[in-house]
Amino acid sequence: DSTSATAITLPLCRAGAVGVTYKFVVKTANTAGYTIVTGDITDSTGDVFVGGLDQSGTGGASSHVAAANENTITLDSDATNGGGSVGSYVECTMISATQWLIHGFVVTADADGTGAALLSNAD
């Protein structure tokens, strides 16, 4: 519920915490962005996202599946090819010692946006 840049780091994945779920809901438009990052961003051995996000806006709808080593979600209501307007939500569920399953719905005001800015690799 902030309008300033907000970074959230998920806890490190570990076998004993499988099933832990966090849900992030955008209640206030934030043009500075919300960033959700895994606890270990090391390529190949760190925590990564699997699954994907659905995006919808005035330009239509699309789906975005996490690629190898992607560990960052950016929700920015003003970003080109992004999204994160009020009503967007993301759920992150730890499913293994190195993976977070993500799913959610992202609202965008970018009429011709591709959603390419939603998921990325922090390192």
TORVODO-16876 format. One record per atom (N, C-alpha, C, CB): atom name; residue in one letter; z, x, y; residue number from 1. Coordinates in Angstrom, 1 decimal. Glycine has a CB too. Example, Ala and Ser with C-alpha at 12.3 -4.5 7.8 and 13.67 -1.06 7.14 Angstrom:
TORVODO-16876
{atom N, A, {7.8, 13.2, -5.7}, 1},
{atom CA, A, {7.8, 12.3, -4.5}, 1},
{atom C, A, {7.8, 13.2, -3.3}, 1},
{atom CB, A, {9.0, 11.3, -4.5}, 1},
{atom N, S, {7.1, 12.8, -2.2}, 2},
{atom CA, S, {7.1, 13.7, -1.1}, 2},
{atom C, S, {7.9, 12.9, 0.0}, 2},
{atom CB, S, {5.7, 14.1, -0.6}, 2},
This chain:
TORVODO-16876
{atom N, D, {0.0, 0.8, -1.2}, 1},
{atom CA, D, {0.0, 0.0, 0.0}, 1},
{atom C, D, {0.0, 0.9, 1.2}, 1},
{atom CB, D, {1.2, -0.9, 0.0}, 1},
{atom N, S, {-0.8, 1.9, 1.2}, 2},
{atom CA, S, {-0.8, 2.9, 2.3}, 2},
{atom C, S, {-2.2, 3.0, 2.9}, 2},
{atom CB, S, {-0.4, 4.3, 1.8}, 2},
{atom N, T, {-2.3, 3.4, 4.2}, 3},
{atom CA, T, {-3.6, 3.6, 4.8}, 3},
{atom C, T, {-3.8, 5.1, 5.0}, 3},
{atom CB, T, {-3.7, 2.8, 6.1}, 3},
{atom N, S, {-3.0, 5.9, 4.5}, 4},
{atom CA, S, {-3.2, 7.4, 4.6}, 4},
{atom C, S, {-3.6, 7.9, 3.3}, 4},
{atom CB, S, {-1.9, 8.1, 5.1}, 4},
{atom N, A, {-4.1, 9.1, 3.2}, 5},
{atom CA, A, {-4.6, 9.7, 2.0}, 5},
{atom C, A, {-3.4, 9.8, 1.0}, 5},
{atom CB, A, {-5.1, 11.2, 2.2}, 5},
{atom N, T, {-3.6, 9.2, -0.2}, 6},
{atom CA, T, {-2.5, 9.2, -1.2}, 6},
{atom C, T, {-3.0, 9.8, -2.5}, 6},
{atom CB, T, {-2.1, 7.7, -1.4}, 6},
{atom N, A, {-2.3, 10.8, -3.0}, 7},
{atom CA, A, {-2.6, 11.4, -4.3}, 7},
{atom C, A, {-1.5, 11.1, -5.3}, 7},
{atom CB, A, {-2.8, 12.9, -4.1}, 7},
{atom N, I, {-2.0, 10.7, -6.5}, 8},
{atom CA, I, {-1.0, 10.4, -7.6}, 8},
{atom C, I, {-1.4, 11.3, -8.7}, 8},
{atom CB, I, {-1.1, 8.8, -8.0}, 8},
{atom N, T, {-0.4, 12.0, -9.3}, 9},
{atom CA, T, {-0.7, 12.8, -10.4}, 9},
{atom C, T, {0.0, 12.2, -11.6}, 9},
{atom CB, T, {-0.2, 14.3, -10.2}, 9},
{atom N, L, {-0.8, 11.9, -12.7}, 10},
{atom CA, L, {-0.3, 11.3, -13.9}, 10},
{atom C, L, {0.5, 12.3, -14.6}, 10},
{atom CB, L, {-1.4, 10.7, -14.8}, 10},
{atom N, P, {1.5, 11.9, -15.4}, 11},
{atom CA, P, {2.3, 12.9, -16.2}, 11},
{atom C, P, {1.4, 13.6, -17.2}, 11},
{atom CB, P, {3.5, 12.3, -16.9}, 11},
{atom N, L, {1.8, 14.7, -17.7}, 12},
{atom CA, L, {1.1, 15.4, -18.7}, 12},
{atom C, L, {1.1, 14.6, -20.0}, 12},
{atom CB, L, {1.8, 16.8, -19.0}, 12},
{atom N, C, {-0.1, 14.6, -20.7}, 13},
{atom CA, C, {-0.2, 13.9, -21.9}, 13},
{atom C, C, {0.6, 14.6, -23.0}, 13},
{atom CB, C, {-1.7, 13.7, -22.4}, 13},
{atom N, R, {1.3, 13.9, -23.8}, 14},
{atom CA, R, {2.0, 14.4, -25.0}, 14},
{atom C, R, {2.1, 13.4, -26.1}, 14},
{atom CB, R, {3.4, 15.0, -24.6}, 14},
{atom N, A, {2.2, 13.8, -27.3}, 15},
{atom CA, A, {2.1, 12.9, -28.4}, 15},
{atom C, A, {3.2, 11.8, -28.3}, 15},
{atom CB, A, {2.3, 13.6, -29.7}, 15},
{atom N, G, {4.4, 12.1, -27.9}, 16},
{atom CA, G, {5.5, 11.2, -27.8}, 16},
{atom C, G, {5.4, 10.1, -26.8}, 16},
{atom CB, G, {6.8, 11.9, -27.6}, 16},
{atom N, A, {4.4, 10.2, -25.9}, 17},
{atom CA, A, {4.3, 9.2, -24.8}, 17},
{atom C, A, {3.0, 8.4, -25.0}, 17},
{atom CB, A, {4.3, 9.9, -23.5}, 17},
{atom N, V, {2.4, 8.5, -26.1}, 18},
{atom CA, V, {1.1, 7.7, -26.3}, 18},
{atom C, V, {1.5, 6.2, -26.2}, 18},
{atom CB, V, {0.6, 8.0, -27.7}, 18},
{atom N, G, {0.7, 5.5, -25.4}, 19},
{atom CA, G, {0.9, 4.1, -25.2}, 19},
{atom C, G, {1.4, 3.8, -23.8}, 19},
{atom CB, G, {1.8, 3.5, -26.2}, 19},
{atom N, V, {1.9, 4.8, -23.1}, 20},
{atom CA, V, {2.4, 4.6, -21.7}, 20},
{atom C, V, {1.2, 4.2, -20.8}, 20},
{atom CB, V, {3.0, 6.0, -21.1}, 20},
{atom N, T, {1.4, 3.2, -20.0}, 21},
{atom CA, T, {0.3, 2.6, -19.2}, 21},
{atom C, T, {0.8, 2.5, -17.7}, 21},
{atom CB, T, {-0.1, 1.2, -19.7}, 21},
{atom N, Y, {-0.1, 2.9, -16.8}, 22},
{atom CA, Y, {0.1, 2.7, -15.4}, 22},
{atom C, Y, {-1.1, 1.9, -14.8}, 22},
{atom CB, Y, {0.2, 4.1, -14.7}, 22},
{atom N, K, {-0.7, 0.9, -14.0}, 23},
{atom CA, K, {-1.7, 0.1, -13.3}, 23},
{atom C, K, {-1.6, 0.3, -11.8}, 23},
{atom CB, K, {-1.5, -1.4, -13.7}, 23},
{atom N, F, {-2.8, 0.6, -11.2}, 24},
{atom CA, F, {-2.8, 0.8, -9.8}, 24},
{atom C, F, {-3.7, -0.3, -9.2}, 24},
{atom CB, F, {-3.4, 2.2, -9.5}, 24},
{atom N, V, {-3.1, -1.0, -8.2}, 25},
{atom CA, V, {-3.8, -2.1, -7.5}, 25},
{atom C, V, {-4.0, -1.8, -6.1}, 25},
{atom CB, V, {-3.0, -3.4, -7.8}, 25},
{atom N, V, {-5.2, -2.0, -5.5}, 26},
{atom CA, V, {-5.4, -1.8, -4.1}, 26},
{atom C, V, {-5.1, -3.1, -3.4}, 26},
{atom CB, V, {-6.9, -1.3, -3.8}, 26},
{atom N, K, {-4.0, -3.0, -2.6}, 27},
{atom CA, K, {-3.6, -4.2, -1.8}, 27},
{atom C, K, {-4.0, -4.0, -0.3}, 27},
{atom CB, K, {-2.1, -4.4, -1.9}, 27},
{atom N, T, {-4.2, -2.8, 0.1}, 28},
{atom CA, T, {-4.5, -2.5, 1.5}, 28},
{atom C, T, {-5.7, -1.5, 1.5}, 28},
{atom CB, T, {-3.3, -1.8, 2.2}, 28},
{atom N, A, {-6.8, -1.9, 2.3}, 29},
{atom CA, A, {-7.9, -1.0, 2.4}, 29},
{atom C, A, {-7.5, 0.3, 3.0}, 29},
{atom CB, A, {-9.0, -1.7, 3.4}, 29},
{atom N, N, {-8.0, 1.4, 2.3}, 30},
{atom CA, N, {-7.6, 2.7, 2.7}, 30},
{atom C, N, {-8.9, 3.6, 2.8}, 30},
{atom CB, N, {-6.6, 3.3, 1.7}, 30},
{atom N, T, {-9.3, 3.9, 4.1}, 31},
{atom CA, T, {-10.5, 4.7, 4.3}, 31},
{atom C, T, {-10.2, 6.2, 4.1}, 31},
{atom CB, T, {-11.1, 4.4, 5.6}, 31},
{atom N, A, {-8.9, 6.5, 3.9}, 32},
{atom CA, A, {-8.6, 7.9, 3.6}, 32},
{atom C, A, {-8.5, 8.2, 2.1}, 32},
{atom CB, A, {-7.2, 8.3, 4.3}, 32},
{atom N, G, {-8.5, 7.2, 1.3}, 33},
{atom CA, G, {-8.6, 7.3, -0.1}, 33},
{atom C, G, {-7.3, 7.4, -0.9}, 33},
{atom CB, G, {-9.4, 8.4, -0.4}, 33},
{atom N, Y, {-7.4, 6.8, -2.1}, 34},
{atom CA, Y, {-6.3, 7.0, -3.1}, 34},
{atom C, Y, {-6.9, 7.9, -4.2}, 34},
{atom CB, Y, {-5.8, 5.6, -3.7}, 34},
{atom N, T, {-6.2, 8.9, -4.7}, 35},
{atom CA, T, {-6.7, 9.8, -5.7}, 35},
{atom C, T, {-5.8, 9.8, -6.9}, 35},
{atom CB, T, {-7.0, 11.2, -5.2}, 35},
{atom N, I, {-6.3, 9.5, -8.1}, 36},
{atom CA, I, {-5.5, 9.6, -9.3}, 36},
{atom C, I, {-6.0, 10.7, -10.1}, 36},
{atom CB, I, {-5.5, 8.2, -10.1}, 36},
{atom N, V, {-5.1, 11.7, -10.5}, 37},
{atom CA, V, {-5.5, 12.9, -11.2}, 37},
{atom C, V, {-4.6, 13.1, -12.4}, 37},
{atom CB, V, {-5.4, 14.1, -10.2}, 37},
{atom N, T, {-5.2, 13.6, -13.5}, 38},
{atom CA, T, {-4.4, 13.9, -14.7}, 38},
{atom C, T, {-3.5, 15.0, -14.4}, 38},
{atom CB, T, {-5.3, 14.1, -15.9}, 38},
{atom N, G, {-2.4, 15.1, -15.3}, 39},
{atom CA, G, {-1.4, 16.2, -15.1}, 39},
{atom C, G, {-1.9, 17.6, -15.4}, 39},
{atom CB, G, {-0.3, 15.9, -16.0}, 39},
{atom N, D, {-2.9, 17.7, -16.2}, 40},
{atom CA, D, {-3.5, 19.1, -16.5}, 40},
{atom C, D, {-5.0, 19.0, -16.3}, 40},
{atom CB, D, {-3.1, 19.5, -18.0}, 40},
{atom N, I, {-5.5, 19.6, -15.3}, 41},
{atom CA, I, {-7.0, 19.5, -15.0}, 41},
{atom C, I, {-7.8, 20.6, -15.6}, 41},
{atom CB, I, {-7.2, 19.5, -13.5}, 41},
{atom N, T, {-7.3, 21.4, -16.5}, 42},
{atom CA, T, {-8.0, 22.5, -17.1}, 42},
{atom C, T, {-9.1, 22.0, -18.0}, 42},
{atom CB, T, {-7.1, 23.4, -18.0}, 42},
{atom N, D, {-10.4, 22.5, -17.8}, 43},
{atom CA, D, {-11.5, 22.1, -18.6}, 43},
{atom C, D, {-11.3, 22.4, -20.0}, 43},
{atom CB, D, {-12.8, 22.7, -18.1}, 43},
{atom N, S, {-11.8, 21.5, -20.9}, 44},
{atom CA, S, {-11.8, 21.7, -22.3}, 44},
{atom C, S, {-10.4, 21.5, -23.0}, 44},
{atom CB, S, {-12.3, 23.0, -22.7}, 44},
{atom N, T, {-9.3, 22.0, -22.4}, 45},
{atom CA, T, {-8.0, 21.9, -23.0}, 45},
{atom C, T, {-7.1, 21.0, -22.2}, 45},
{atom CB, T, {-7.4, 23.3, -23.1}, 45},
{atom N, G, {-7.4, 20.6, -21.0}, 46},
{atom CA, G, {-6.6, 19.7, -20.2}, 46},
{atom C, G, {-6.7, 18.2, -20.5}, 46},
{atom CB, G, {-6.9, 19.9, -18.8}, 46},
{atom N, D, {-6.0, 17.4, -19.7}, 47},
{atom CA, D, {-6.0, 16.0, -19.9}, 47},
{atom C, D, {-7.3, 15.4, -19.3}, 47},
{atom CB, D, {-4.7, 15.3, -19.3}, 47},
{atom N, V, {-7.9, 14.5, -19.9}, 48},
{atom CA, V, {-9.2, 13.9, -19.4}, 48},
{atom C, V, {-9.2, 12.4, -19.5}, 48},
{atom CB, V, {-10.4, 14.5, -20.2}, 48},
{atom N, F, {-10.0, 11.8, -18.7}, 49},
{atom CA, F, {-10.2, 10.4, -18.8}, 49},
{atom C, F, {-11.3, 10.0, -19.8}, 49},
{atom CB, F, {-10.6, 9.8, -17.4}, 49},
{atom N, V, {-11.1, 9.0, -20.6}, 50},
{atom CA, V, {-12.2, 8.4, -21.4}, 50},
{atom C, V, {-12.2, 6.9, -21.1}, 50},
{atom CB, V, {-11.9, 8.6, -23.0}, 50},
{atom N, G, {-13.3, 6.3, -21.4}, 51},
{atom CA, G, {-13.4, 4.9, -21.0}, 51},
{atom C, G, {-14.2, 4.8, -19.7}, 51},
{atom CB, G, {-12.1, 4.2, -20.8}, 51},
{atom N, G, {-14.0, 3.8, -18.9}, 52},
{atom CA, G, {-14.8, 3.7, -17.7}, 52},
{atom C, G, {-14.3, 2.6, -16.7}, 52},
{atom CB, G, {-16.2, 3.4, -18.0}, 52},
{atom N, L, {-15.0, 2.4, -15.6}, 53},
{atom CA, L, {-14.7, 1.5, -14.6}, 53},
{atom C, L, {-15.9, 0.6, -14.3}, 53},
{atom CB, L, {-14.2, 2.2, -13.3}, 53},
{atom N, D, {-15.7, -0.7, -14.0}, 54},
{atom CA, D, {-16.7, -1.6, -13.6}, 54},
{atom C, D, {-16.6, -1.7, -12.1}, 54},
{atom CB, D, {-16.6, -3.0, -14.2}, 54},
{atom N, Q, {-17.8, -1.7, -11.4}, 55},
{atom CA, Q, {-17.8, -1.8, -10.0}, 55},
{atom C, Q, {-18.7, -3.0, -9.5}, 55},
{atom CB, Q, {-18.3, -0.5, -9.4}, 55},
{atom N, S, {-18.3, -3.6, -8.5}, 56},
{atom CA, S, {-19.1, -4.8, -8.0}, 56},
{atom C, S, {-19.0, -4.8, -6.5}, 56},
{atom CB, S, {-18.6, -6.1, -8.6}, 56},
{atom N, G, {-20.0, -5.3, -5.8}, 57},
{atom CA, G, {-20.1, -5.4, -4.4}, 57},
{atom C, G, {-21.3, -6.2, -4.0}, 57},
{atom CB, G, {-20.1, -4.0, -3.7}, 57},
{atom N, T, {-21.6, -6.2, -2.7}, 58},
{atom CA, T, {-22.7, -7.0, -2.2}, 58},
{atom C, T, {-24.0, -6.5, -2.8}, 58},
{atom CB, T, {-22.8, -6.9, -0.7}, 58},
{atom N, G, {-24.1, -5.2, -3.2}, 59},
{atom CA, G, {-25.4, -4.7, -3.8}, 59},
{atom C, G, {-25.5, -4.9, -5.3}, 59},
{atom CB, G, {-25.4, -3.3, -3.5}, 59},
{atom N, G, {-24.6, -5.5, -5.9}, 60},
{atom CA, G, {-24.7, -5.8, -7.4}, 60},
{atom C, G, {-23.5, -5.2, -8.1}, 60},
{atom CB, G, {-26.0, -5.2, -7.9}, 60},
{atom N, A, {-23.7, -5.1, -9.4}, 61},
{atom CA, A, {-22.6, -4.6, -10.3}, 61},
{atom C, A, {-23.1, -3.4, -11.1}, 61},
{atom CB, A, {-22.0, -5.7, -11.2}, 61},
{atom N, S, {-22.1, -2.5, -11.5}, 62},
{atom CA, S, {-22.5, -1.4, -12.4}, 62},
{atom C, S, {-21.2, -1.0, -13.1}, 62},
{atom CB, S, {-23.1, -0.2, -11.5}, 62},
{atom N, S, {-21.5, -0.2, -14.2}, 63},
{atom CA, S, {-20.4, 0.4, -14.9}, 63},
{atom C, S, {-20.4, 1.9, -14.9}, 63},
{atom CB, S, {-20.4, -0.1, -16.4}, 63},
{atom N, H, {-19.3, 2.6, -14.9}, 64},
{atom CA, H, {-19.2, 4.0, -14.8}, 64},
{atom C, H, {-18.3, 4.6, -15.9}, 64},
{atom CB, H, {-18.7, 4.5, -13.4}, 64},
{atom N, V, {-18.9, 5.3, -16.8}, 65},
{atom CA, V, {-18.2, 5.9, -18.0}, 65},
{atom C, V, {-17.8, 7.3, -17.6}, 65},
{atom CB, V, {-19.0, 5.8, -19.3}, 65},
{atom N, A, {-16.5, 7.6, -17.9}, 66},
{atom CA, A, {-16.0, 9.0, -17.7}, 66},
{atom C, A, {-16.8, 10.0, -18.5}, 66},
{atom CB, A, {-14.5, 9.1, -18.0}, 66},
{atom N, A, {-17.3, 11.1, -17.9}, 67},
{atom CA, A, {-18.0, 12.1, -18.6}, 67},
{atom C, A, {-17.0, 13.2, -19.0}, 67},
{atom CB, A, {-19.1, 12.8, -17.6}, 67},
{atom N, A, {-17.5, 14.1, -19.8}, 68},
{atom CA, A, {-16.6, 15.2, -20.3}, 68},
{atom C, A, {-15.9, 15.9, -19.2}, 68},
{atom CB, A, {-17.5, 16.2, -21.1}, 68},
{atom N, N, {-14.7, 16.2, -19.3}, 69},
{atom CA, N, {-13.8, 16.9, -18.4}, 69},
{atom C, N, {-13.5, 16.2, -17.1}, 69},
{atom CB, N, {-14.5, 18.2, -18.1}, 69},
{atom N, E, {-13.9, 14.9, -16.9}, 70},
{atom CA, E, {-13.5, 14.2, -15.7}, 70},
{atom C, E, {-12.0, 13.8, -15.7}, 70},
{atom CB, E, {-14.4, 12.9, -15.5}, 70},
{atom N, N, {-11.4, 14.2, -14.7}, 71},
{atom CA, N, {-9.9, 14.0, -14.6}, 71},
{atom C, N, {-9.4, 13.5, -13.3}, 71},
{atom CB, N, {-9.3, 15.3, -14.8}, 71},
{atom N, T, {-10.3, 12.9, -12.5}, 72},
{atom CA, T, {-10.0, 12.4, -11.1}, 72},
{atom C, T, {-10.7, 11.1, -10.9}, 72},
{atom CB, T, {-10.4, 13.5, -10.1}, 72},
{atom N, I, {-9.9, 10.1, -10.4}, 73},
{atom CA, I, {-10.4, 8.9, -9.9}, 73},
{atom C, I, {-10.2, 8.8, -8.4}, 73},
{atom CB, I, {-9.8, 7.6, -10.7}, 73},
{atom N, T, {-11.2, 8.5, -7.6}, 74},
{atom CA, T, {-11.1, 8.4, -6.2}, 74},
{atom C, T, {-11.4, 6.9, -5.8}, 74},
{atom CB, T, {-11.9, 9.4, -5.4}, 74},
{atom N, L, {-10.5, 6.3, -5.2}, 75},
{atom CA, L, {-10.7, 4.9, -4.6}, 75},
{atom C, L, {-10.6, 5.0, -3.1}, 75},
{atom CB, L, {-9.6, 3.9, -5.2}, 75},
{atom N, D, {-11.8, 4.9, -2.5}, 76},
{atom CA, D, {-11.9, 5.0, -1.0}, 76},
{atom C, D, {-12.8, 3.9, -0.6}, 76},
{atom CB, D, {-12.4, 6.4, -0.6}, 76},
{atom N, S, {-12.2, 3.0, 0.2}, 77},
{atom CA, S, {-13.0, 1.8, 0.6}, 77},
{atom C, S, {-14.1, 2.1, 1.6}, 77},
{atom CB, S, {-12.0, 0.8, 1.2}, 77},
{atom N, D, {-14.2, 3.3, 2.1}, 78},
{atom CA, D, {-15.2, 3.7, 3.0}, 78},
{atom C, D, {-16.1, 4.8, 2.5}, 78},
{atom CB, D, {-14.5, 4.2, 4.3}, 78},
{atom N, A, {-16.0, 5.2, 1.3}, 79},
{atom CA, A, {-16.8, 6.3, 0.8}, 79},
{atom C, A, {-18.2, 5.9, 0.4}, 79},
{atom CB, A, {-16.1, 7.0, -0.4}, 79},
{atom N, T, {-19.2, 6.7, 0.7}, 80},
{atom CA, T, {-20.5, 6.5, 0.2}, 80},
{atom C, T, {-20.5, 6.6, -1.3}, 80},
{atom CB, T, {-21.5, 7.5, 0.9}, 80},
{atom N, N, {-21.1, 5.7, -2.0}, 81},
{atom CA, N, {-21.2, 5.7, -3.5}, 81},
{atom C, N, {-19.8, 5.6, -4.1}, 81},
{atom CB, N, {-21.9, 6.9, -4.0}, 81},
{atom N, G, {-18.8, 5.1, -3.4}, 82},
{atom CA, G, {-17.5, 4.9, -3.9}, 82},
{atom C, G, {-17.1, 3.5, -3.9}, 82},
{atom CB, G, {-16.5, 5.7, -3.0}, 82},
{atom N, G, {-15.8, 3.3, -3.8}, 83},
{atom CA, G, {-15.3, 1.9, -3.9}, 83},
{atom C, G, {-13.8, 2.0, -3.8}, 83},
{atom CB, G, {-15.7, 1.1, -5.1}, 83},
{atom N, G, {-13.1, 0.9, -3.7}, 84},
{atom CA, G, {-11.7, 0.9, -3.6}, 84},
{atom C, G, {-11.2, -0.1, -2.6}, 84},
{atom CB, G, {-11.1, 2.2, -3.3}, 84},
{atom N, S, {-12.0, -1.1, -2.4}, 85},
{atom CA, S, {-11.6, -2.2, -1.4}, 85},
{atom C, S, {-10.5, -3.0, -2.0}, 85},
{atom CB, S, {-12.8, -3.1, -1.0}, 85},
{atom N, V, {-9.8, -3.8, -1.2}, 86},
{atom CA, V, {-8.7, -4.7, -1.6}, 86},
{atom C, V, {-9.2, -5.5, -2.8}, 86},
{atom CB, V, {-8.3, -5.6, -0.5}, 86},
{atom N, G, {-8.3, -5.5, -3.8}, 87},
{atom CA, G, {-8.7, -6.3, -5.1}, 87},
{atom C, G, {-9.1, -5.3, -6.2}, 87},
{atom CB, G, {-9.7, -7.3, -4.8}, 87},
{atom N, S, {-9.3, -4.1, -5.9}, 88},
{atom CA, S, {-9.7, -3.1, -6.9}, 88},
{atom C, S, {-8.4, -2.8, -7.8}, 88},
{atom CB, S, {-10.3, -1.8, -6.3}, 88},
{atom N, Y, {-8.6, -2.5, -9.0}, 89},
{atom CA, Y, {-7.5, -2.0, -9.9}, 89},
{atom C, Y, {-8.0, -1.1, -10.9}, 89},
{atom CB, Y, {-6.7, -3.2, -10.5}, 89},
{atom N, V, {-7.1, -0.2, -11.4}, 90},
{atom CA, V, {-7.4, 0.8, -12.4}, 90},
{atom C, V, {-6.1, 0.9, -13.3}, 90},
{atom CB, V, {-7.7, 2.2, -11.8}, 90},
{atom N, E, {-6.4, 0.8, -14.6}, 91},
{atom CA, E, {-5.3, 1.0, -15.6}, 91},
{atom C, E, {-5.5, 2.3, -16.3}, 91},
{atom CB, E, {-5.2, -0.2, -16.6}, 91},
{atom N, C, {-4.5, 3.1, -16.5}, 92},
{atom CA, C, {-4.6, 4.4, -17.2}, 92},
{atom C, C, {-3.6, 4.3, -18.4}, 92},
{atom CB, C, {-4.3, 5.6, -16.3}, 92},
{atom N, T, {-4.0, 4.4, -19.6}, 93},
{atom CA, T, {-3.2, 4.4, -20.8}, 93},
{atom C, T, {-3.3, 5.7, -21.6}, 93},
{atom CB, T, {-3.5, 3.1, -21.7}, 93},
{atom N, M, {-2.2, 6.3, -21.8}, 94},
{atom CA, M, {-2.2, 7.6, -22.6}, 94},
{atom C, M, {-2.5, 7.2, -24.1}, 94},
{atom CB, M, {-0.9, 8.4, -22.5}, 94},
{atom N, I, {-3.6, 7.8, -24.6}, 95},
{atom CA, I, {-4.0, 7.4, -26.0}, 95},
{atom C, I, {-3.9, 8.6, -27.0}, 95},
{atom CB, I, {-5.4, 6.9, -26.0}, 95},
{atom N, S, {-3.7, 9.8, -26.4}, 96},
{atom CA, S, {-3.5, 11.0, -27.3}, 96},
{atom C, S, {-2.9, 12.1, -26.5}, 96},
{atom CB, S, {-4.9, 11.5, -27.8}, 96},
{atom N, A, {-2.7, 13.2, -27.1}, 97},
{atom CA, A, {-2.0, 14.3, -26.4}, 97},
{atom C, A, {-2.9, 15.0, -25.3}, 97},
{atom CB, A, {-1.7, 15.4, -27.4}, 97},
{atom N, T, {-4.2, 14.5, -25.2}, 98},
{atom CA, T, {-5.1, 15.0, -24.1}, 98},
{atom C, T, {-5.9, 14.0, -23.4}, 98},
{atom CB, T, {-6.0, 16.1, -24.7}, 98},
{atom N, Q, {-5.7, 12.7, -23.7}, 99},
{atom CA, Q, {-6.6, 11.7, -23.2}, 99},
{atom C, Q, {-5.9, 10.5, -22.6}, 99},
{atom CB, Q, {-7.6, 11.2, -24.3}, 99},
{atom N, W, {-6.5, 10.0, -21.4}, 100},
{atom CA, W, {-6.1, 8.8, -20.8}, 100},
{atom C, W, {-7.3, 7.8, -20.9}, 100},
{atom CB, W, {-5.7, 9.0, -19.3}, 100},
{atom N, L, {-7.0, 6.7, -21.5}, 101},
{atom CA, L, {-8.0, 5.6, -21.5}, 101},
{atom C, L, {-8.0, 4.9, -20.1}, 101},
{atom CB, L, {-7.8, 4.6, -22.7}, 101},
{atom N, I, {-9.1, 4.8, -19.4}, 102},
{atom CA, I, {-9.2, 4.1, -18.2}, 102},
{atom C, I, {-10.0, 2.9, -18.3}, 102},
{atom CB, I, {-9.7, 5.1, -17.0}, 102},
{atom N, H, {-9.6, 1.9, -17.5}, 103},
{atom CA, H, {-10.5, 0.7, -17.4}, 103},
{atom C, H, {-10.0, 0.0, -16.1}, 103},
{atom CB, H, {-10.4, -0.3, -18.6}, 103},
{atom N, G, {-10.9, -0.7, -15.5}, 104},
{atom CA, G, {-10.6, -1.4, -14.3}, 104},
{atom C, G, {-11.8, -2.0, -13.6}, 104},
{atom CB, G, {-9.9, -0.4, -13.3}, 104},
{atom N, F, {-11.5, -2.5, -12.4}, 105},
{atom CA, F, {-12.6, -3.2, -11.6}, 105},
{atom C, F, {-12.4, -2.7, -10.2}, 105},
{atom CB, F, {-12.4, -4.8, -11.7}, 105},
{atom N, V, {-13.5, -2.1, -9.7}, 106},
{atom CA, V, {-13.5, -1.5, -8.4}, 106},
{atom C, V, {-14.5, -2.3, -7.5}, 106},
{atom CB, V, {-14.0, 0.0, -8.4}, 106},
{atom N, V, {-13.9, -2.8, -6.3}, 107},
{atom CA, V, {-14.7, -3.5, -5.3}, 107},
{atom C, V, {-15.2, -2.5, -4.3}, 107},
{atom CB, V, {-13.8, -4.6, -4.7}, 107},
{atom N, T, {-16.5, -2.7, -4.0}, 108},
{atom CA, T, {-17.1, -1.8, -3.0}, 108},
{atom C, T, {-17.8, -2.5, -1.9}, 108},
{atom CB, T, {-18.1, -0.8, -3.6}, 108},
{atom N, A, {-17.8, -2.0, -0.7}, 109},
{atom CA, A, {-18.5, -2.5, 0.5}, 109},
{atom C, A, {-19.8, -1.8, 0.7}, 109},
{atom CB, A, {-17.6, -2.4, 1.7}, 109},
{atom N, D, {-20.1, -0.8, -0.1}, 110},
{atom CA, D, {-21.3, 0.0, 0.0}, 110},
{atom C, D, {-22.4, -0.8, -0.7}, 110},
{atom CB, D, {-21.1, 1.4, -0.7}, 110},
{atom N, A, {-23.3, -1.4, 0.1}, 111},
{atom CA, A, {-24.3, -2.3, -0.5}, 111},
{atom C, A, {-25.3, -1.7, -1.4}, 111},
{atom CB, A, {-25.1, -3.0, 0.7}, 111},
{atom N, D, {-25.6, -0.4, -1.2}, 112},
{atom CA, D, {-26.5, 0.3, -2.1}, 112},
{atom C, D, {-25.8, 1.5, -2.8}, 112},
{atom CB, D, {-27.7, 0.9, -1.3}, 112},
{atom N, G, {-24.5, 1.4, -3.0}, 113},
{atom CA, G, {-23.7, 2.4, -3.6}, 113},
{atom C, G, {-24.0, 2.5, -5.1}, 113},
{atom CB, G, {-22.3, 2.2, -3.4}, 113},
{atom N, T, {-23.9, 3.7, -5.6}, 114},
{atom CA, T, {-24.1, 4.0, -7.1}, 114},
{atom C, T, {-22.8, 4.1, -7.8}, 114},
{atom CB, T, {-24.9, 5.2, -7.3}, 114},
{atom N, G, {-21.6, 4.3, -7.2}, 115},
{atom CA, G, {-20.4, 4.5, -7.8}, 115},
{atom C, G, {-20.1, 5.9, -8.3}, 115},
{atom CB, G, {-20.3, 3.6, -9.0}, 115},
{atom N, A, {-21.1, 6.8, -7.9}, 116},
{atom CA, A, {-21.0, 8.2, -8.3}, 116},
{atom C, A, {-19.7, 8.9, -7.9}, 116},
{atom CB, A, {-22.2, 8.9, -7.9}, 116},
{atom N, A, {-19.1, 8.4, -6.8}, 117},
{atom CA, A, {-18.0, 9.1, -6.2}, 117},
{atom C, A, {-16.6, 8.7, -6.9}, 117},
{atom CB, A, {-17.9, 8.9, -4.8}, 117},
{atom N, L, {-16.7, 7.7, -7.8}, 118},
{atom CA, L, {-15.4, 7.2, -8.4}, 118},
{atom C, L, {-14.8, 8.2, -9.4}, 118},
{atom CB, L, {-15.7, 5.9, -9.2}, 118},
{atom N, L, {-15.5, 8.8, -10.2}, 119},
{atom CA, L, {-15.0, 9.7, -11.2}, 119},
{atom C, L, {-15.5, 11.2, -11.0}, 119},
{atom CB, L, {-15.4, 9.3, -12.6}, 119},
{atom N, S, {-14.6, 12.1, -11.1}, 120},
{atom CA, S, {-15.0, 13.5, -10.9}, 120},
{atom C, S, {-14.1, 14.5, -11.7}, 120},
{atom CB, S, {-15.1, 13.9, -9.4}, 120},
{atom N, N, {-14.5, 15.7, -11.6}, 121},
{atom CA, N, {-13.7, 16.8, -12.3}, 121},
{atom C, N, {-13.0, 17.6, -11.1}, 121},
{atom CB, N, {-14.6, 17.7, -13.2}, 121},
{atom N, A, {-11.7, 17.7, -11.1}, 122},
{atom CA, A, {-11.0, 18.3, -10.0}, 122},
{atom C, A, {-11.1, 19.8, -10.0}, 122},
{atom CB, A, {-9.6, 17.9, -10.1}, 122},
{atom N, D, {-11.6, 20.4, -11.1}, 123},
{atom CA, D, {-11.6, 21.9, -11.0}, 123},
{atom C, D, {-13.0, 22.4, -11.2}, 123},
{atom CB, D, {-10.8, 22.5, -12.0}, 123},
